[in-house]
Amino acid sequence: MLNSVPRTPSSWSIYSILCSILAATIVRSACVDNSTDTAGLQKLLTEGGEGYTLSLCAGQVYSITQSLNFTNTSQEISTEGYPTDSTRAMLVVSGPKTPQVNHTTAVLGDCENCDFIRIKNIMIDGDRDLENMAPLPGGGNIEIGGANQGQIVENVRSFNPRGWSCLHIAEGPFACSNATIRGNDIGPCGSDYFQYWADGVSLSCANSLVENNDIKDATDAGIVIFGSPGSTIRNNTISATDRVMLGGINMVDFDPWQGNFSNLLVENNRIYGGFADEYGNSSLGVADQPAVIKLGMAISPQTWWGDERYGTNTSSGPATVVGNVYSGAMVFAVAIAGARNFALINNTLYGNTTFAGSYAVNCTTGADKPHEPTPFLISDITTNSTNITIDNMNDFVEGTAGGLTCFGVMQMPELDEYPYGPNFNWSALAAVDNNASTTTTASTAASTGLNMGSATGTDSVPSPSVAPQNSAERNTLTMQAIVFPALLLAVGAVGLI
């Protein structure tokens, strides 16, 4: 028999290192690489059973030809190591895309025993051809909910859906509850061509939480709340950057909850219309693409539809809309009509804002003609809204508040009528020509008669030291701003060769 040799501290250290390397190797090999086809991925979910995690490999793209369907409680689809950046595994919707035969959903989680499923740290590309393809019949990029509870979607990027939503949490037989939608980056979703729209997050699951999501260019609305009684929507950022959005946050759908928005809390969300990309004049700048939110916060069916399809039906609380801020280019910041038992508290404009739009062909005329653009609008028909508490009622204008999405904004505001945002690069302008004769300040904007909101705090719009005088000068300055740094980089690169 060989005598056992006691391990010295150094041998223990080597042994520990070897074990660590082996463990790391095992963890890395645990992910399922993209050589596995859709059927193979689905087989793993089906046979994995309760608690199974389908771990995808970081940095890999998976072209799927059918939806991946959860099959049991507490299953998970995620990227190995849970990255939050562009190394997250990407699912690309790659099945048929014709109206007759189509594939619209990447991940489906509405099975009978899909409680507590998790979709985490992945990316989903719906692969929609925005210019040539209308939204297809079918579901969103992600479809969860149903008669389930405790489902989670976290740190997921979802964009470019072929269907009507980037992320849909369905009510099922009105038994869905306690879903959590947190920390996701959503959008762009849909096109701003007429009826080519798509939602960012479509919530119809009760007692759910939607928080800390960044939603961009969801052309129907950033977050659509289909009743979802008992839910909380908080600390989300919704912005239009290069597309027109019909809504920021919507509480307008009577179905499927029959207007039941009871115990809903919508708080501390930031809703940004578009901002100028280039300098225009002392108060307004130039946008590269139309980027307007028509209704920042829409409450009641009437605000959305002007054809009386819902008659006197209302969005009914008690519900609280509190601490939300609105900035950038919009038609209306807040509009309310046909609502009951809603409290609107501390909903404010922030930074620079414009409110503009033109009456378009879908706008009603005569006595039902919608009120012109304004920050805060409430229906002047008192029977439409009852038990409404508004702390800044003096800021609200009473007027016809029906069918407000009808306003045309593709050229209105014009592309040279956008407010300056907090990140506008004034310093680049100031550095170009120290001999310019005109100096503009943020206070100059007040003389335009536009509602520019308040410009206070650390994000207030700084004033430029130098303002170019005309479009030719602006073009010259833009070329200087681009070419001169490029020359410096080129010289530096030559010096390194």
C-alpha positions, 0 to 999 in steps of 0.5 A, spaced: 500 500 500 502 506 498 503 511 504 498 517 503 502 524 502 499 529 506 498 535 501 502 542 503 499 549 502 502 549 496 499 543 493 493 545 496 493 551 492 495 548 485 489 543 487 484 549 488 487 552 481 485 546 477 479 545 480 477 552 479 479 551 471 475 545 471 469 548 474 469 554 469 470 549 463 464 546 465 460 552 466 462 555 459 460 548 456 453 548 459 451 553 454 447 550 448 451 553 442 447 556 435 449 549 432 442 547 435 436 548 431 429 550 433 427 543 434 433 541 438 432 547 443 425 546 443 426 539 445 431 541 451 425 545 454 420 540 453 424 534 456 428 539 461 422 539 466 420 543 472 426 548 473 430 547 467 434 553 464 436 553 457 442 557 457 444 560 450 451 562 449 454 569 449 455 573 443 451 567 439 445 568 434 440 563 434 435 563 427 429 560 430 423 558 425 418 557 430 417 560 437 420 557 443 415 554 448 416 554 455 413 547 458 413 547 465 414 551 472 420 555 473 423 554 467 428 559 464 431 562 457 437 566 458 444 567 456 450 564 460 453 569 465 447 574 464 451 579 460 447 586 460 450 588 453 451 586 446 454 580 448 447 577 450 445 571 445 440 573 440 434 570 437 432 572 430 425 570 428 426 567 422 420 563 420 415 564 414 413 572 414 407 572 409 400 574 411 397 566 410 403 563 413 407 567 418 412 566 424 411 572 429 413 570 436 420 568 439 418 566 446 411 563 448 410 562 455 402 561 456 402 554 458 397 551 463 403 550 468 408 556 466 408 559 473 414 563 475 418 562 468 424 567 467 426 570 460 433 574 462 439 577 459 437 575 451 436 579 445 430 578 440 430 581 433 423 580 430 426 581 423 421 585 420 422 589 414 419 596 416 419 599 409 415 593 405 412 589 410 405 591 414 405 588 421 403 580 421 397 577 424 400 573 430 403 575 437 409 579 439 416 578 439 415 575 447 408 572 449 407 571 456 401 571 461 395 566 461 393 563 467 400 564 470 403 568 476 410 570 478 413 570 471 419 575 469 422 578 463 428 582 465 434 585 462 432 583 455 432 587 449 426 586 444 426 590 437 423 590 430 417 585 431 413 582 425 407 583 429 403 588 434 408 588 440 415 587 442 412 584 449 405 582 451 403 580 457 396 577 456 390 576 461 388 569 459 382 567 463 383 574 467 387 569 472 394 572 470 398 576 476 404 578 479 408 579 472 415 583 473 417 586 467 424 590 469 430 593 466 429 591 459 431 595 453 425 595 448 424 598 441 424 600 436 417 597 435 413 598 429 413 603 423 410 610 424 406 609 417 399 609 418 397 602 421 404 599 421 404 601 428 407 596 434 407 597 442 413 597 446 410 593 452 403 591 452 400 589 459 394 586 461 396 582 467 393 584 474 398 586 480 404 586 475 410 591 476 413 594 470 419 598 472 426 601 470 425 599 462 428 604 457 423 604 451 424 607 444 420 609 438 414 604 440 410 607 434 403 605 437 405 607 444 411 605 449 407 602 455 399 600 453 396 598 460 389 594 458 386 595 465 391 590 469 388 592 476 393 592 481 399 594 477 404 599 478 408 602 472 414 606 475 421 609 473 420 607 466 423 612 460 419 612 454 422 616 448 421 618 441 428 619 437 427 618 430 419 615 429 413 618 431 409 615 437 402 615 438 402 615 445 407 614 451 403 611 456 396 609 455 390 607 459 385 608 453 383 600 452 376 598 455 377 591 453 379 586 455 378 588 463 371 592 461 375 599 463 377 596 470 384 600 472 382 599 479 388 600 484 393 602 478 399 606 480 403 610 474 409 614 477 415 617 476 416 615 469 419 620 464 416 621 457 420 624 452 418 627 445 424 628 440 429 633 440 433 637 435 439 634 432 442 640 429 442 648 431 436 652 428 436 658 431 436 661 438 430 657 441 428 651 436 433 646 432 433 641 426 431 634 427 434 629 422 427 625 422 420 626 425 420 624 432 414 626 436 409 623 441 402 625 440 399 623 447 404 623 453 399 620 457 392 618 455 387 616 459 380 614 457 378 611 450 375 617 448 382 621 448 384 615 443 378 614 438 374 619 436 369 615 432 365 614 439 366 606 438 366 606 446 360 611 447 360 613 454 364 607 457 370 610 461 377 608 464 375 607 472 379 607 478 381 608 483 388 610 479 393 614 481 398 618 476 403 621 480 410 624 479 411 623 471 415 628 467 414 630 460 419 633 455 421 634 448 416 635 442 409 633 443 402 634 441 399 633 448 403 631 454 396 629 458 389 628 456 383 626 459 376 624 458 371 619 460 375 617 466 372 616 473 376 616 480 383 618 477 388 622 481 393 626 477 398 629 482 405 632 480 405 631 472 410 636 470 413 639 464 421 639 464 426 642 460 424 644 453 418 642 450 413 644 444 406 642 443 404 642 435 400 638 430 396 639 424 389 637 423 389 631 418 384 627 414 382 623 420 380 629 425 373 630 426 370 636 424 364 641 427 363 641 434 367 635 435 373 638 432 379 636 437 382 642 441 388 644 438 395 642 441 396 644 448 400 641 454 394 639 459 387 637 456 381 635 459 374 634 456 369 640 457 364 635 457 363 634 465 359 628 464 365 624 461 369 625 467 367 624 474 371 624 481 377 626 478 383 629 482 388 634 479 393 638 483 395 643 477 388 644 475 390 651 473 394 648 467 389 644 464 385 647 458 378 644 458 376 642 450 374 637 446 378 631 448 376 626 443 380 622 437 387 626 439 391 621 435 388 624 428 393 630 428 399 630 423 406 631 425 410 628 420 411 635 418 409 639 424 412 641 427 417 642 421 424 638 422 426 645 424 422 646 429 424 642 435 426 644 442 433 643 444 434 637 449 439 637 455 444 633 451 445 638 445 452 639 444 452 647 444 460 647 446 461 644 439 458 651 436 461 655 441 468 653 439 467 654 431 467 661 430 469 666 436 467 672 432 460 671 431 456 677 433 450 674 436 449 671 442 443 667 444 441 665 451 435 660 453 431 666 456 431 668 448 426 662 447 420 665 451 419 670 446 417 665 441 411 664 444 412 657 444 411 653 451 418 651 452 417 648 459 422 650 465 429 649 464 432 648 471 436 643 475 442 640 472 439 638 466 437 645 464 439 647 457 445 651 457 446 657 452 451 657 446 456 662 446 456 663 439 450 662 434 451 661 427 447 666 423 444 662 417 443 655 414 450 656 409 454 658 416 451 652 419 453 647 414 460 650 414 460 649 421 457 642 421 463 640 416 468 643 420 466 640 426 466 633 423 472 634 418 477 637 423 477 632 428 477 627 423 484 630 420 486 630 427 485 622 428 488 621 421 494 625 423 495 621 430 494 614 426 499 616 421 504 617 427 502 611 430 504 607 424 
